Amino acid sequence: MTKTTNSPSRDAGSRPPLVTRPLLMRFVSITGASTSFFLLLSVVPLYAETSGGGGSAAGPATGALMVATVVGELATPRLVARFGYRLVLATGLVLLGAPALVLTASADMVWIVSVCLVRGLGFAFTVVAGGALTASLIPPERRGEGLALVGIVSGVPSLVALPLGVWLVGHVGYAPVCLAGGLAALAAIVSVPGLPDREPASKRSVTMLSGLRTAALLRPAAVFAATALAAGILVTFLPLAVPSASLGLVSVALFAQSAAATVARWVAGRHSDRRGPAGLVLPGLAAAAAGTLLTAMTHRPVAAMAGVALFGIGFGVIQNATLTLMYARVSAAGYGTVSALWNVAYDAGMGVGALGFGVLADGVGYPVAFALTAALMLTAVAPARRDRRHGERLG
């Protein structure tokens, strides 16, 4: 891998335009995929639980989604190199949207898990192929701001869709919500022909194997994975952890988390272009861990809501800082690998969190399990500090 310089431009007037027609077209597929994914992210575990699986069914539902996503993300860079961005992205939108249309055809856990597996594979295609394509459309000197803007475009649907899905289930039922989630992804396919396709053949792509051997990429990915672990726990178990009388506040808390993360990504991106992203990693990690600890106060809804919002701030900062760092450490030929590694960290963290937390909470209860999660997140301080000292060295 080769390192490219990421020196922010001091002359605002000389900066290249950020928003172009291809990027606007890309925003359409981002919005469709994000809406489809987040509208059902908390709904499917609830469906699994209310269909007779109990609280223990929530973890496998989210876990299956994330496991399939991780497997798909590892394979996507090679698929993009062979078939190009457009075909892989369009296939991902189909696999993400079509299974959602038939989720409620059965309440059997095998069926629910199968739907989650297919949707996870589709989501992997959309985020890795789409992420690499997006990075190629952003000027390097405006990378932090550009990724922040992309974060807002993807964050607004999650801001609305994540709590809206839970709210809608209580008012219209599962089938209409699943229908809406499926159509959101399928409708976005119309934007794909307007996007550029594969990178020029003269640029040799960077393999996943070489990416997995690069410490300067793995360290930020590990830090991000530690915060994503708590994200998977919150979206899966917060509706189950609070008293039933406070379920109305869950939608508010999920909205606050998404809103805080979206705003924090934008602020972090602006900061990154001016002063660099490295100094944001440790503060973001600390805020996310502190928020997770506050969420342990599940019988005090106001405190838990404040914790979820604080987690959102830290999570948003970590999202932008780690991804900006990783893109800055490779050439354009490595964008696909960076997108895959970062998204694997995201989804593997969420999947492990959802699967492991359910088992842990069954033994010690939700408050203690949230507190232990916060402690586990702090183990990422070690790679974060090491990356601050040695982040410019590529292995």
C-alpha positions in Angstrom: 0.0 0.0 0.0 1.1 3.5 -0.6 0.4 6.5 1.5 -1.1 9.7 0.1 -0.8 13.0 1.7 -3.9 14.4 3.3 -3.0 18.0 3.8 -6.1 20.2 4.3 -6.3 23.2 2.0 -5.9 26.5 3.8 -7.3 28.5 0.9 -11.1 27.9 0.8 -11.3 29.7 -2.6 -9.1 27.2 -4.2 -10.9 24.1 -3.0 -12.6 21.9 -5.6 -16.3 21.6 -5.6 -17.6 18.9 -3.2 -21.1 18.2 -4.5 -21.2 17.0 -8.1 -23.9 15.3 -10.2 -22.4 11.8 -9.7 -22.3 12.4 -5.9 -26.0 13.6 -6.0 -26.9 10.4 -7.8 -25.0 8.4 -5.2 -27.0 10.1 -2.5 -30.2 8.5 -3.9 -28.8 4.9 -3.4 -27.4 5.9 0.0 -30.8 7.1 1.2 -32.7 4.1 -0.1 -30.3 1.5 1.4 -30.0 3.4 4.7 -33.8 3.8 5.0 -34.4 0.1 4.3 -31.8 -1.0 6.7 -32.6 1.2 9.7 -36.4 1.1 9.4 -36.2 -2.6 10.1 -33.1 -2.8 12.3 -35.1 -2.7 15.6 -38.3 -4.0 14.1 -37.1 -7.4 13.1 -35.8 -8.3 16.6 -39.2 -7.2 18.0 -40.9 -9.3 15.4 -38.8 -12.3 16.3 -39.6 -11.8 20.0 -43.3 -11.3 19.6 -43.6 -14.3 17.2 -42.8 -16.6 20.1 -39.1 -16.6 20.3 -38.9 -14.4 23.4 -36.0 -12.1 24.3 -33.5 -14.7 23.3 -34.6 -14.5 19.7 -33.7 -10.9 19.3 -30.0 -11.5 19.3 -29.9 -14.2 16.6 -32.1 -12.0 14.3 -29.7 -9.1 14.5 -26.7 -11.4 14.7 -27.6 -13.2 11.5 -28.0 -9.9 9.7 -24.5 -8.8 10.8 -22.8 -12.1 10.2 -24.0 -12.2 6.6 -23.0 -8.6 6.2 -19.5 -9.2 7.4 -19.1 -12.2 5.0 -20.4 -10.2 2.1 -18.2 -7.3 2.9 -15.1 -9.5 2.8 -16.0 -10.7 -0.7 -17.3 -7.4 -2.2 -13.9 -5.8 -3.2 -13.2 -8.8 -5.5 -16.7 -8.7 -6.9 -16.3 -5.0 -7.6 -12.9 -5.6 -9.3 -14.6 -8.1 -11.6 -18.1 -6.7 -12.2 -17.8 -3.0 -11.4 -19.5 -0.7 -9.0 -22.9 -0.5 -10.6 -23.8 -4.2 -10.9 -22.7 -5.0 -7.4 -24.5 -2.0 -6.0 -27.7 -2.8 -7.8 -27.6 -6.4 -6.8 -27.1 -5.3 -3.2 -30.2 -3.1 -3.3 -32.3 -6.0 -4.6 -31.1 -8.4 -1.9 -31.7 -5.8 0.8 -35.1 -4.9 -0.4 -36.8 -8.0 -1.8 -36.6 -10.2 1.3 -38.1 -7.5 3.5 -41.3 -7.7 1.4 -41.9 -11.3 2.5 -40.6 -11.3 6.1 -44.0 -11.5 7.7 -45.0 -14.5 5.5 -43.9 -16.7 8.4 -43.2 -16.3 12.1 -40.8 -19.3 12.1 -37.3 -18.4 13.4 -35.6 -20.2 10.6 -37.5 -18.1 8.1 -36.7 -14.9 10.0 -33.0 -15.7 10.2 -32.9 -16.7 6.5 -34.4 -13.3 5.5 -31.9 -11.6 7.7 -29.0 -13.5 6.1 -30.0 -12.5 2.6 -30.6 -8.8 3.6 -27.2 -8.8 5.3 -25.5 -9.9 2.2 -27.3 -7.2 0.2 -26.4 -4.5 2.7 -22.8 -5.6 2.4 -22.8 -5.0 -1.3 -24.3 -1.6 -1.0 -22.0 -0.3 1.7 -18.7 -1.6 0.4 -19.2 -1.0 -3.3 -21.0 2.2 -2.6 -18.5 3.4 0.0 -15.5 2.9 -2.4 -17.4 4.7 -5.2 -18.3 7.5 -2.8 -14.7 8.0 -1.7 -13.6 8.3 -5.3 -16.1 11.1 -5.9 -14.8 13.3 -3.0 -11.7 15.5 -3.4 -8.9 14.3 -1.1 -8.4 17.8 0.4 -12.1 17.9 1.4 -12.3 14.2 2.5 -13.3 14.9 6.1 -16.1 17.3 5.1 -17.2 15.1 2.3 -17.4 12.0 4.4 -19.3 14.1 7.0 -21.8 15.2 4.3 -22.2 11.6 3.2 -22.7 10.7 6.9 -25.5 13.2 7.1 -27.2 11.9 3.9 -27.0 8.3 5.4 -27.7 9.6 8.9 -30.9 11.4 8.3 -32.7 8.3 7.1 -31.4 6.4 10.2 -32.4 9.4 12.3 -36.0 9.1 11.1 -36.3 5.4 10.2 -34.8 3.8 13.3 -37.3 5.2 15.8 -40.1 5.4 13.2 -40.0 1.7 12.6 -40.6 0.9 16.3 -43.4 3.5 16.4 -45.1 2.4 13.2 -45.2 -1.3 14.4 -47.3 -0.2 17.3 -49.8 1.7 15.1 -50.0 -0.2 11.7 -48.3 -3.6 12.4 -45.3 -5.4 11.0 -46.4 -6.1 7.4 -46.7 -2.4 6.3 -43.4 -1.5 7.9 -41.6 -4.4 6.2 -43.2 -3.4 2.9 -42.0 0.2 3.2 -38.5 -1.1 4.1 -38.3 -3.3 1.1 -39.6 -0.7 -1.4 -37.1 1.9 -0.1 -34.2 -0.2 -1.3 -35.8 -1.3 -4.5 -36.8 2.2 -5.6 -33.2 3.4 -5.3 -32.1 1.1 -8.1 -33.2 3.7 -10.7 -30.2 5.9 -9.7 -27.5 3.3 -10.3 -27.2 3.8 -14.1 -26.2 7.4 -13.4 -23.2 6.4 -11.4 -19.6 5.8 -12.7 -18.5 2.2 -12.9 -15.2 0.5 -12.1 -11.9 2.2 -11.5 -9.6 2.4 -14.6 -7.9 -1.0 -15.3 -4.5 0.6 -15.0 -4.9 1.1 -11.3 -4.1 -2.1 -9.5 -6.5 -2.8 -6.7 -5.4 -3.5 -3.1 -6.4 -6.9 -1.8 -8.2 -7.6 1.4 -5.3 -9.8 2.5 -2.9 -6.9 2.2 -5.4 -4.7 4.1 -5.6 -7.2 6.9 -1.8 -7.1 7.2 -1.7 -3.3 7.5 -1.5 -2.2 11.1 -2.2 1.4 10.2 -5.6 0.3 8.9 -6.4 -2.3 11.5 -5.9 0.0 14.5 -8.5 2.5 13.6 -10.8 -0.3 12.5 -10.4 -2.0 15.9 -11.3 1.2 17.8 -14.4 1.6 15.6 -15.4 -2.0 16.2 -15.4 -1.4 19.9 -17.9 1.4 19.6 -20.0 -0.4 17.0 -20.3 -3.3 19.5 -22.3 -1.0 21.8 -24.3 0.4 18.8 -25.5 -3.1 18.0 -26.5 -3.7 21.6 -28.5 -0.4 21.9 -30.6 -0.8 18.8 -31.4 -4.5 19.6 -31.9 -4.5 23.4 -32.9 -1.0 24.4 -36.5 -1.7 23.6 -36.3 -4.8 25.8 -34.3 -3.3 28.6 -36.5 -0.4 29.7 -39.7 -0.9 31.7 -42.7 -1.5 29.5 -44.3 1.7 30.8 -41.3 3.7 29.3 -41.4 2.1 25.8 -42.6 5.4 24.4 -39.2 6.9 25.4 -37.3 4.3 23.4 -38.3 5.9 20.1 -37.2 9.3 21.5 -33.9 7.8 22.7 -33.1 6.1 19.4 -33.9 9.4 17.7 -31.6 11.3 20.0 -28.8 8.8 19.4 -29.1 9.1 15.6 -29.4 12.9 15.7 -26.4 13.2 18.0 -24.3 10.9 15.8 -25.2 12.8 12.6 -24.3 16.2 14.0 -21.1 14.8 15.6 -20.0 13.4 12.2 -20.4 16.7 10.6 -18.4 18.6 13.3 -15.7 15.9 13.3 -15.4 16.1 9.5 -15.0 19.9 9.5 -12.4 19.5 12.2 -10.5 16.8 10.4 -10.0 18.9 7.2 -8.5 21.7 9.3 -6.5 19.9 12.1 -6.5 16.2 11.1 -8.7 13.4 12.5 -6.1 11.7 14.8 -6.9 13.8 17.8 -10.6 13.0 17.7 -10.3 9.2 18.2 -9.7 9.0 22.0 -12.3 11.7 22.9 -14.9 10.0 20.8 -14.1 6.6 22.4 -14.4 8.1 25.9 -17.7 9.8 25.1 -19.2 6.6 23.6 -18.1 4.5 26.7 -19.4 7.0 29.1 -22.8 7.1 27.3 -23.0 3.3 27.4 -22.3 3.4 31.2 -25.1 5.9 31.7 -27.5 3.7 29.7 -27.1 1.1 32.4 -29.6 3.1 34.4 -32.4 1.4 32.6 -34.9 2.1 35.4 -34.3 5.8 35.2 -35.4 6.6 31.6 -34.1 10.2 31.6 -30.6 9.0 32.6 -30.7 6.2 30.0 -31.8 8.7 27.3 -29.0 11.0 28.2 -26.6 8.0 28.0 -27.9 7.0 24.5 -27.4 10.6 23.3 -23.9 10.9 24.7 -23.1 7.6 23.1 -24.4 9.0 19.8 -22.0 11.9 20.0 -19.0 9.7 20.6 -20.1 7.2 17.9 -20.4 10.0 15.3 -17.0 11.3 16.1 -15.4 7.9 15.9 -17.2 7.1 12.6 -15.8 10.1 10.8 -12.3 10.1 12.4 -11.5 6.5 11.8 -12.8 6.4 8.2 -11.0 9.6 7.3 -7.8 8.2 8.8 -8.0 5.0 6.9 -8.7 6.6 3.5 -5.8 9.0 4.0 -3.4 6.1 4.4 -4.0 4.5 1.0 -4.1 5.4 -2.6 -7.3 5.4 -4.6 -6.7 1.8 -5.5 -7.2 0.9 -1.8 -10.5 2.6 -1.3 -12.5 -0.7 -1.8 -10.4 -2.4 0.8 -10.7 0.4 3.3 -14.5 0.5 2.8 -14.6 -3.3 3.4 -12.4 -3.2 6.5 -14.3 -0.3 8.1 -17.7 -1.8 7.4 -16.5 -5.2 8.6 -15.5 -3.5 11.9 -18.9 -1.8 12.0 -21.0 -4.8 11.3 -18.9 -7.4 13.1 -19.0 -5.2 16.2 -22.8 -4.8 16.0 -23.2 -8.6 15.4 -21.0 -9.7 18.2 -22.6 -7.1 20.5 -26.1 -8.3 19.7 -25.3 -12.0 20.1 -23.1 -11.7 23.2 -25.1 -9.2 25.1 -28.2 -11.4 25.1 -26.4 -14.2 26.8 -24.7 -11.9 29.2 -27.9 -10.0 30.1 -29.7 -13.3 30.8 -27.1 -14.1 33.5 -26.5 -10.7 35.1 -29.3 -8.4 34.0 -29.4 -5.5 31.7 -27.9 -2.8 33.9 -24.8 -4.8 34.8 -24.5 -6.0 31.2 -24.5 -2.3 29.9 -21.8 -1.4 32.5 -19.6 -4.3 31.5 -20.0 -3.3 27.8 -18.7 0.2 28.7 -15.7 -1.4 30.4 -15.0 -3.6 27.4 -15.1 -0.6 25.1 -12.3 1.0 27.0 -9.9 -1.8 26.0 -9.8 0.0 22.7 -7.8 2.8 24.3 -4.6 0.8 23.8 -4.8 0.6 19.9 -6.1 4.2 19.8 -3.0 5.5 21.7 -0.7 3.3 19.7 -2.2 4.6 16.5 -1.7 8.2 17.7 2.0 7.5 18.1 2.6 5.3 15.0 -0.3 6.1 12.7 1.8 7.2 9.8 3.6 3.8 9.5 2.0 1.3 7.1 2.6 -2.4 7.7 
